[in-house]
Amino acid sequence: MTGPGSIRPDVVSCTALITALAAGGEADRAEAVVAWMLANGVRPNARTYTALLSALGNARRWARAVEVLGRMQSPEWGGVQPNAYTYSALLKVGAGWRLGARACSRRSSVRQLSACLDWKELQS
């Protein structure tokens, strides 16, 4: 939509949509919204990626969630640093991964967090 009086989606409206899609179990559509944001100059923030990680976790796509955690920090994906809410969302959905909550809550990098995963669980 372009032209006089048109409304352009911003990070707040896109993040709200991703949050709603996460609640509805629509992880693929949530990822599509982030892809649209990146392609259209709407810069995702930590809340955006936290909502996407929740959607992926709800869909039991844990390996993809860990991948997104790493990619969100790349310049192509906005260079967004995870925050406490991001890690909290991962730990919530991570109960199904058999994450060692005490060990992983002290991890600060994606590589260290990934090392906490029971990869046999991810393959099942």
C-alpha positions in Angstrom: 0.0 0.0 0.0 1.4 3.3 -1.0 0.0 6.7 -1.7 -1.7 9.5 0.3 -3.3 8.3 3.5 -1.9 4.8 3.3 -0.8 3.1 6.4 2.6 1.5 6.5 3.2 -1.4 9.0 5.9 -0.6 11.5 7.8 -2.8 14.0 5.1 -2.5 16.6 2.3 -3.7 14.4 4.4 -6.4 12.8 5.5 -7.7 16.2 1.9 -7.7 17.4 1.0 -9.8 14.4 3.8 -12.2 15.0 2.7 -12.5 18.7 -0.8 -13.3 17.5 0.4 -15.9 15.0 2.6 -17.5 17.7 -0.4 -17.9 19.9 -2.3 -19.4 17.0 0.4 -21.9 16.2 1.3 -20.3 12.9 5.1 -20.4 13.0 5.5 -20.4 9.2 3.4 -17.3 8.9 5.3 -15.6 11.7 8.5 -16.3 9.9 7.0 -14.9 6.7 6.2 -11.6 8.5 9.8 -11.3 9.7 11.0 -12.0 6.1 8.6 -9.3 4.9 9.9 -6.9 7.5 13.5 -7.5 6.4 12.7 -7.1 2.8 10.7 -3.9 3.3 13.0 -1.9 5.6 11.0 -2.5 8.8 13.8 -3.4 11.3 12.8 -6.2 13.7 13.8 -5.7 17.4 14.4 -8.0 20.3 10.6 -8.2 21.0 10.0 -9.2 17.4 12.5 -12.0 17.5 11.3 -13.1 20.9 7.8 -13.5 19.5 9.2 -15.5 16.6 11.1 -17.7 18.9 8.0 -18.4 20.9 6.1 -19.3 17.7 8.9 -21.7 16.7 9.0 -23.2 20.1 5.2 -23.7 20.2 5.5 -25.5 16.9 8.3 -27.7 18.3 10.7 -26.3 15.8 13.5 -26.0 18.3 16.5 -26.4 16.0 15.1 -23.5 13.9 14.6 -21.4 17.0 18.3 -21.8 17.9 19.2 -20.9 14.3 17.0 -17.8 14.5 18.7 -16.9 17.8 22.0 -16.9 16.0 20.9 -15.2 12.8 19.1 -12.3 14.6 22.5 -11.0 15.6 23.8 -10.9 12.1 23.8 -7.6 10.2 21.5 -9.0 7.5 18.9 -9.7 10.2 19.3 -6.4 11.9 22.1 -7.1 14.3 19.7 -7.5 17.2 21.1 -8.6 20.5 19.0 -11.1 22.5 17.8 -9.8 25.9 16.6 -11.5 29.1 13.1 -11.9 27.6 14.5 -13.6 24.5 16.4 -16.1 26.7 13.4 -16.6 28.9 11.3 -17.4 25.9 13.8 -20.0 24.8 14.0 -21.5 28.3 10.2 -21.8 28.5 9.9 -23.6 25.2 13.2 -25.4 26.0 11.5 -27.6 28.7 10.7 -29.9 25.8 14.4 -29.9 24.8 15.5 -31.1 28.2 17.6 -28.0 28.6 19.5 -27.9 31.8 17.9 -24.7 33.0 20.5 -24.0 35.7 23.4 -24.5 33.3 21.8 -22.7 30.3 20.5 -19.7 32.2 24.2 -18.7 32.7 25.1 -19.1 29.0 25.5 -15.8 27.2 26.4 -16.8 23.6 24.4 -18.8 21.1 27.1 -21.3 20.7 27.1 -21.9 24.5 23.3 -22.1 24.6 23.3 -24.5 21.7 25.8 -26.7 23.6 23.2 -27.1 26.3 20.7 -28.8 24.0 20.1 -32.5 24.1 20.5 -32.9 20.3 19.0 -36.4 20.4 15.8 -34.7 21.5 15.9 -32.3 18.6 16.2 -35.2 16.2 13.0 -37.0 17.5 
